Each structure stands twice: as C-alpha cells, then as structure tokens.
Amino acid sequence: MTAASPPEVLRAPLVVEFPFTRSLGPVQSAFLTGLREGVVLGVKTSDGKVMVPPVEYDPVTAEEIRELVEVGATGTVTTWAWNDRPRPQQPLDTPFAWVLVKLDGADTALLHALDAPGPDAVRTGMRVRVRWAAERTGAITDIACFEPYGGPGGGGPVPHDGGFADAVTGIVAEARLDYVYSPGRAQTAYINALSERRTVGERCPSCHKVYVPPRGACPTCGVATTDQVEVGPAGTVTTYCIVNIKAKNLDIEVPYVYAHIALDGAGLALHGRIGGIPYDQVRMGLRVEPVWTEGGRHPDHYRPTGEPDADYDAYKELI
Ligand SMILES: [Zn+2]
C-alpha cells in the first residue's frame, strides 16, 4: 500500500478588524479622565474594599457603587508572565512582562505591561511604579507601562470626587484579529472550483445531505464527507433581508437585498446579494443565478433567471 499524497490545502493571512465604540458610565469616565490627568482612581465597595480598575457594581452584592478614591501610582506585582514576542499595538515593542499590579491603597490588581530587561528581573512581590505616557488622551494606554521602582510607596486611598473638566465620556477600542487561516481540504476544493466558476459541495455518505460550502464533515451524523457534488449554478431564494445600513468599506448602495440561496442540488442555503431586480420585488422562491465579475473568485451577486418561482414545498426544508 502506498500513501496517497495529501491534497494541497490553501492558506492565507486573514485580518478581521473593527472599531468598537462604547460610552463610559460615571465610574469608567472618571477612571480614564483621571489617567489623562495623571491620577489613578479606584472605587470603594460596600465592605470597604478598593477596586482598581474600578467597576460600577459591587461584585458581591451587585449594588451600584460610586465612591471614588485615589490610589498610589506605585504598587506590587502579584503575578506575571513573560512575553518574549510582542505583537503590533502591544504596550511595548521590546519583550516585556504582563503583570498584575496591586497599586498602593488598592485591594485588587490591574493588568498592564512591565518594562524589564528579561524574565530574571521580574518576580512576584517586586515593587513597581507607573510610567506615564508622554501624551495622554484618557485611555488605559495613558499608563505607558510599569517600571521597577525602589523608592517609597504609599499614597492612598484618598477620597476623590471624580470631577474633572472636559471628562472623557466615550472610547473607541480598535479590535483586530490577525491570523493565518487554512480552510482545510473540503473548503480548499470548494474555493478552487469557484475559481473555475463551479460550485462544489460534499455529500454525507450517511444522510445524503449535500453541504455547500462543505465543512469536511456532517455535523448531524458525525462522519467525514468525501463525495464531491457539483451544484447550481441556479438556485432559489429561501429567505432574505433588506439591508438599509451602509457598511464601511463596502461600495454597495442601500437598500439592497441579502438572501439565503439554496443552489439546485444543495442541502442547505448559502448567502448572497441579490441584484438585477428592485429590492422590494425580491421574494421567497425567486429563482436566481450567479453573476461573475472579471477575475472574481466568487459570484459578485445573484440575479433573477426569469423562471417561474419555485414552489414553497420544494425549498421549505432549506429555510
Ligand atoms: Zn449526515
């Protein structure tokens, strides 16, 4: 018996990024504005504990808490992990330690970076202090990092009214997932077929459902799917929605229709945009076919074929 050479699978870098905008309640607003002003604020719980970073509700009683206190900018490392390969946008671009720091006057610890020459220079119990960022805007990054510190500590907690001029009331957190994606054997075959303008799914050997796009296994039967089946090119709109919100970086005029389309021969519907028909005339059962653009690796959209609508019974199991 000779081993078959494994099928070549695709790999590509994939980046998913989006800005996450959130408003701040009174406590977080005071905390971040305080950082801008070089002051670290915590909040006192009903049993007298000081939490830094602050929370808005008591973790024990769920009571709303508002009693702000100022704590020191010096503290003690309670635990740490060495990060020898900093990633883009992390607090430091040289290797550093992630640390939990209990600031003087606080009862809980804050997660941040510690600038240290190597893991041998870090230990639980070591004393550190805040290194403030040169320019501060009202964000956790106003603390550039922590640094080892041998001087006197103390400094809190001291009551603070949280009142600052021009308080920060909202932040935009940039979320970014940056990784290499390998779609695996089944989806590699699907993507390669698409480049030839064919849609290929896989049939479950047990329940005979045809998965498009294929995932390599039938989640119902728990068995691998290996039989390739060409489906489409035409299909039926099983359900749809009208999109009225324009997405950033997407050059499509609203309103437009995004639909679930069951390609002929497929056992489940895939997603696609419907074009070539006014948005308010799209309906369940509409027969559609893919429209490819020059050099496109997938259909740009689907348009009506002009055939009579499909009977509901013909696609009701695919909704
Ligand atoms: Zn199955």
Residues whose N, C-alpha, C, O or C-beta is under 5 A from the ligand:
A	BS01	ZN	C204 S206 C207 H208 C218 T220 C221
